[in-house]
Amino acid sequence: MNIWADTVALSRMQFALTAIFHMLWPVLTTGMAIYLVIVEGLWLKTRNPDYYRHARFWSKLYVLNFGIGVASGLPMEFQFGTNWAPFSEAVGDFFGSILGFEGAMAFMLEAGFLGIMLFGWGRVHPVIHYLATIMVAFGANLSTFWILVANSWLQTPAGGEMVNGKFIVSDYFQAIANPFMVKSVSHMFFATLETSLFVIGGISAWYILNNRDQAFFSRSLKIVLAAAIAVTPLQIYIGHLSAEQVSHYQPTKLAAMEAKWETSPAGQPADWSLLAIPNEAGQKNTWEITIPNGLGYILEFKKNLSEPVQGLKEWAPSDRPRMVGLIYYSFRVMSGIGFFLAGLMLWSVLQWLLGNLSPEKIAQQKWLLRTWIFAAPLGYIAVESGWIVRCVGRQPWTLYGQIRTADAASHLPASNVLTSLTLFAVVYSVLFVSTLYFGSRIIRHGPNLELPVPGLDNQPAIETEPATFVPDQRPVEAQQ
Amino acid sequence: MDALVHFLPQVWFVILALFLFLYVLLDGFDLGVGILSLTSSDEARRSLLMTSLGNIWDANETWLVLMGGALFGAFPLAYGTILSALYIPIFMMIFGLIFRAVAFEFREHSDRKFLWNFAFGAGSFIAALGQGFALGSVIEGIEVDEAGHFIGSTWDWLDWRSLLVALTLIQGYVLIGSTYLILKTEGELQKTHFRTAKLAAITTVIGAILITIVTPIVYEAARTRLLSPPLVYIFALIPVLGVVLVGLLLRSLNREEENTPLIWTMLIFLLTFVGLGLIVFPYIIPNQITIYQAAAAPSALVFMLTFIGVLIPIMLFYNIYNYVVFRGKVVGDMYGE
C-alpha cells in the first residue's frame, strides 16, 4: 500500500514527528528547572553573586527551550482529537481527564510563575522570586508525572475494561497507579535530569576549554557532576527494572528489543544478541554477534532463565511490532548512552578526588572536557531512542492489547494529513535550525558577570556618593 | 442518580465555557496586539508591543491547553468529532500559535528583528482566523451520523457565515488588544490605539449585529427556544445591554480614559459569551449532539471535578497575582534585565 495515501500511516508519522520534535525541549526545561532551583537556593543561602549570575545565565537557555516546548506542545494535545478521534472517544474518560490534569496542575503552574521567574527579579522579594522558581520546576515535573501516567496506562491499561469499544473505568486510582507507572515516571524524571546535567556540564566544559570564565563555569560543572554521581547509576538501575517490567507485561516488545525470533525455555541459559541484522521477512537475524548465556544475566543476574522468554514467532505478524531493527538498535543506543554517561561520571569524579578539577588545574583536563562536550547531546539521543522503543515497540496497539492503532485513527482524507505533515516537517526544520543558531549565540555571548545583584542584603555597606545615572544607549538585546 | 447524569455535564459545560471565555479574553488581547503589530509604523513600536506581552502570553495560551484537555476528558465524543471535522482551521490555529510563540524567543536574539516581529503578527492573525472559522462552524453545526461521528467533508467549515464570525472575532481581538495597549502604554503609542480601538469597536459591533440577526433566522432550534419565555427576556436583554456597553465604551474612548475601555470591552465579550452559550446550550455540537450525549461517564466527570474544579480558584489567584506584579506602563526594556 502506498503510505502517502494511507491516512493511518500518515497520522502515525505526523504523531511521531511532532512527538520527537516536541520531546527535545521539555526534556531540558524540566531538568534545568531543578538546576535553577539549586543555584538560586545557593545564592539566597550564601549571597555569592556568582550563583545569582548562574541563575540568570542558564535561564536564558531555559526560556529559549521553553518557548519552543510550548509551541510544539499544542499540536500534541490537539492531534488526539484531529487525527485520533475514535481513540479519543474510546479512552476520553481516563486519558482525557489526565491531560486535563496536566493542564490544570502542571502547565498552568509553570506558565503562571514563569513571568515572575524571568522578569520579576526587581519586582518581587527574593523569597517570593525563589518560590516562583520552585513553582516553575514543580509544575514542569508534575507535567512529567501526568504525561507518563497517561502513557504508562496506554502500555499497561488498568482500572477498567473495554465495553463496546469504549474503555469503562471502574477505579481511577488503579488506572493512575497502573503497573508501569512508578518506574516509567521515575525513568523519565531521571532522564530529563540526566540530559540537563550533561547539557549544562558540556556547555560549562566548552567555556573552560576555551579559557572563558573558568572559575565561574567550574562551579556549574561541579554542581552537575555532584548530581550525576547519584543520577547516572540510578537511571541505569531504573532502566533495568523497566526492562524487567516489559518482559513481564509486554513480551512482544521485549522480543523486538532483543530481535529474538525463537522462544527460549525456562530453566536454561540463552544467548544475548549484542549486534544483529534482523530480517523480518525471513523471521530471523541474517547476521548476529551473541554473548553466550548472556540473556539470563541481563534479565535476572543469573545464568538460567526462570521464565521462558518468548520469541517473535510466537505471535502472528499482525500481532507483533514491526520495524524490529529500529526497536533493537534504539534500545542499544539508549542503554549504551546510559553506561557511557555513568562512565564519564566515574572518570570525572576520579579526577575530582585527585584534585584535578580545581579552577587552576581544570583547564588542563582537555580530554575530559572534550568528552563532556561530546556528551552534551547524548541525553537527547537516549531519550528519543527510549521513546521509540516504548511506542514503536507497543505496536500494533495504541492501548496495549485493547485498541489497535489502525482502528484508532480518524477517517480523514489522506491529503489533509499529508499537507499538515509536510508543513510540520518544514516548519520544525526551520525551528530546529533557528534554535540551535540562537542557542549557540547565547552561549557564545556568555554570561554577564557584571550583572547587578538585586535583593535586600546587597546594599553598599559604606556610604558612597550616588553615581550619575548614564542611560544605557545600546539596543535592548545588547544590555542583557 | 438521574439528576447527576444531567447536572454533571451541565457543570462541565459551565467550566469549559469559563476556560474558553478566559482564553478568548486573555489570549484575545495577545492576539489582538499581534494583529495590531502588523500595522505598526516602525520596529521600535513593534518591540514595545511584544514587550507588553512577554511575561503573560504563555500563561494566557495555557487556558487553551487547559480547555482542550478538559474538553477531551469531559466530552470525549465532542473532542474527537469537532477537532477532526475542523482539521484545517485547527491546524491553521496551531501553526499560527507556533509562529507567535517562537517569535517571542527568537526576536530577542536575532539581528533580523523584523522577520520575527512579522512572524509574531502574521502568526497571531492566522491563529485568530483559524479560531474564528472553528467557532463559526461549530455554531453552525457539524454534520454527524447517529453515533455522533463526523461525516461531512473537509471544507464544510468554510462558508460566508463562518467567515463572518471569523472576521468579527478578529475585530474583537483587535478591539480588546487596543484597549489593553491603552492601559499599558502612554504617549503617541497610546493615542494610536485610542483610534484603533474606536475603529475596531465599530467594526466589531457591525459584525456582532449581523451575527445576531442571522443566527436565530438560520438556526431554527435556537430560535424556537430563545424566542419563547422565559429565555426570550434574557435574550432580549442582551442587545439592550450590548448597546449600553458599546455606548459606554465609545464614551470612554472619546474621553481618553485609560482603564475603563478595557473593562467595557471585557464586559462586551462576557455578554457575547452569555449570548452564545444561550444559543448553543444544551448542545455541544449545535442541533446534533447534546452535552448529555457527548459527556464522559459521570464517574469521570466527578474524577475531573475533584482534581480540576478545586484548582480553578487557585489558578485564578496566581494568574491575577502575575498581573498585579507586572502592573503599570510598559516603557522600553523594563521587563528585561
Chai-1 contact restraints between the chains, C-beta under 6 A:
chainA,res_idxA,chainB,res_idxB,connection_type,confidence,min_distance_angstrom,max_distance_angstrom,comment,restraint_id
A,L64,B,E105,contact,1.0,0.0,6.0,A-B,restraint_1
A,G67,B,A101,contact,1.0,0.0,6.0,A-B,restraint_2
A,G67,B,V102,contact,1.0,0.0,6.0,A-B,restraint_3
A,G67,B,F104,contact,1.0,0.0,6.0,A-B,restraint_4
A,G67,B,E105,contact,1.0,0.0,6.0,A-B,restraint_5
A,I68,B,V102,contact,1.0,0.0,6.0,A-B,restraint_6
A,V70,B,D58,contact,1.0,0.0,6.0,A-B,restraint_7
A,V70,B,A101,contact,1.0,0.0,6.0,A-B,restraint_8
A,A71,B,I98,contact,1.0,0.0,6.0,A-B,restraint_9
A,A71,B,A101,contact,1.0,0.0,6.0,A-B,restraint_10
A,A71,B,V102,contact,1.0,0.0,6.0,A-B,restraint_11
A,L74,B,I94,contact,1.0,0.0,6.0,A-B,restraint_12
A,L74,B,L97,contact,1.0,0.0,6.0,A-B,restraint_13
A,P75,B,I94,contact,1.0,0.0,6.0,A-B,restraint_14
A,E77,B,G68,contact,1.0,0.0,6.0,A-B,restraint_15
A,F78,B,I90,contact,1.0,0.0,6.0,A-B,restraint_16
A,G81,B,Y79,contact,1.0,0.0,6.0,A-B,restraint_17
A,G81,B,G80,contact,1.0,0.0,6.0,A-B,restraint_18
A,G81,B,L83,contact,1.0,0.0,6.0,A-B,restraint_19
A,T82,B,L83,contact,1.0,0.0,6.0,A-B,restraint_20
A,T82,B,S84,contact,1.0,0.0,6.0,A-B,restraint_21
A,T82,B,Y87,contact,1.0,0.0,6.0,A-B,restraint_22
A,T82,B,I90,contact,1.0,0.0,6.0,A-B,restraint_23
A,A85,B,G80,contact,1.0,0.0,6.0,A-B,restraint_24
A,A85,B,S84,contact,1.0,0.0,6.0,A-B,restraint_25
A,S88,B,P76,contact,1.0,0.0,6.0,A-B,restraint_26
A,S88,B,Y79,contact,1.0,0.0,6.0,A-B,restraint_27
A,S88,B,G80,contact,1.0,0.0,6.0,A-B,restraint_28
A,E89,B,P76,contact,1.0,0.0,6.0,A-B,restraint_29
A,E89,B,L77,contact,1.0,0.0,6.0,A-B,restraint_30
A,E89,B,G80,contact,1.0,0.0,6.0,A-B,restraint_31
A,G92,B,F72,contact,1.0,0.0,6.0,A-B,restraint_32
A,G92,B,P76,contact,1.0,0.0,6.0,A-B,restraint_33
A,G92,B,A296,contact,1.0,0.0,6.0,A-B,restraint_34
A,D93,B,A296,contact,1.0,0.0,6.0,A-B,restraint_35
A,D93,B,A297,contact,1.0,0.0,6.0,A-B,restraint_36
A,D93,B,A300,contact,1.0,0.0,6.0,A-B,restraint_37
A,G96,B,F72,contact,1.0,0.0,6.0,A-B,restraint_38
A,G96,B,G73,contact,1.0,0.0,6.0,A-B,restraint_39
A,G96,B,P76,contact,1.0,0.0,6.0,A-B,restraint_40
A,S97,B,G73,contact,1.0,0.0,6.0,A-B,restraint_41
A,S97,B,A300,contact,1.0,0.0,6.0,A-B,restraint_42
A,S97,B,F303,contact,1.0,0.0,6.0,A-B,restraint_43
A,S97,B,M304,contact,1.0,0.0,6.0,A-B,restraint_44
A,L99,B,G69,contact,1.0,0.0,6.0,A-B,restraint_45
A,L99,B,F72,contact,1.0,0.0,6.0,A-B,restraint_46
A,G100,B,G69,contact,1.0,0.0,6.0,A-B,restraint_47
A,G100,B,A70,contact,1.0,0.0,6.0,A-B,restraint_48
A,G100,B,G73,contact,1.0,0.0,6.0,A-B,restraint_49
A,G100,B,M304,contact,1.0,0.0,6.0,A-B,restraint_50
A,G100,B,I308,contact,1.0,0.0,6.0,A-B,restraint_51
A,F101,B,F307,contact,1.0,0.0,6.0,A-B,restraint_52
A,G103,B,V65,contact,1.0,0.0,6.0,A-B,restraint_53
A,G103,B,L66,contact,1.0,0.0,6.0,A-B,restraint_54
A,G103,B,G69,contact,1.0,0.0,6.0,A-B,restraint_55
A,A104,B,L66,contact,1.0,0.0,6.0,A-B,restraint_56
A,A104,B,I308,contact,1.0,0.0,6.0,A-B,restraint_57
A,A104,B,L311,contact,1.0,0.0,6.0,A-B,restraint_58
A,F107,B,T62,contact,1.0,0.0,6.0,A-B,restraint_59
A,F107,B,V65,contact,1.0,0.0,6.0,A-B,restraint_60
A,M108,B,T62,contact,1.0,0.0,6.0,A-B,restraint_61
A,M108,B,M315,contact,1.0,0.0,6.0,A-B,restraint_62
A,A111,B,D58,contact,1.0,0.0,6.0,A-B,restraint_63
A,A111,B,A59,contact,1.0,0.0,6.0,A-B,restraint_64
A,A111,B,T62,contact,1.0,0.0,6.0,A-B,restraint_65
A,G112,B,A59,contact,1.0,0.0,6.0,A-B,restraint_66
A,G112,B,Y318,contact,1.0,0.0,6.0,A-B,restraint_67
A,G112,B,N319,contact,1.0,0.0,6.0,A-B,restraint_68
A,G112,B,N322,contact,1.0,0.0,6.0,A-B,restraint_69
A,G115,B,N55,contact,1.0,0.0,6.0,A-B,restraint_70
A,G115,B,I56,contact,1.0,0.0,6.0,A-B,restraint_71
A,G115,B,N322,contact,1.0,0.0,6.0,A-B,restraint_72
A,I116,B,V325,contact,1.0,0.0,6.0,A-B,restraint_73
A,F119,B,N55,contact,1.0,0.0,6.0,A-B,restraint_74
A,F119,B,Y335,contact,1.0,0.0,6.0,A-B,restraint_75
A,G120,B,V325,contact,1.0,0.0,6.0,A-B,restraint_76
A,R123,B,V325,contact,1.0,0.0,6.0,A-B,restraint_77
A,V124,B,V325,contact,1.0,0.0,6.0,A-B,restraint_78
A,Y172,B,F303,contact,1.0,0.0,6.0,A-B,restraint_79
A,S410,B,S84,contact,1.0,0.0,6.0,A-B,restraint_80
A,P413,B,T154,contact,1.0,0.0,6.0,A-B,restraint_81
A,N416,B,Y87,contact,1.0,0.0,6.0,A-B,restraint_82
A,N416,B,T154,contact,1.0,0.0,6.0,A-B,restraint_83
A,S420,B,F91,contact,1.0,0.0,6.0,A-B,restraint_84
A,L431,B,V102,contact,1.0,0.0,6.0,A-B,restraint_85
A,S434,B,F106,contact,1.0,0.0,6.0,A-B,restraint_86
A,F438,B,F106,contact,1.0,0.0,6.0,A-B,restraint_87
A,F438,B,H109,contact,1.0,0.0,6.0,A-B,restraint_88
A,R441,B,H109,contact,1.0,0.0,6.0,A-B,restraint_89
A,V476,B,D333,contact,1.0,0.0,6.0,A-B,restraint_90
A,V476,B,G336,contact,1.0,0.0,6.0,A-B,restraint_91
A,Q480,B,E337,contact,1.0,0.0,6.0,A-B,restraint_92
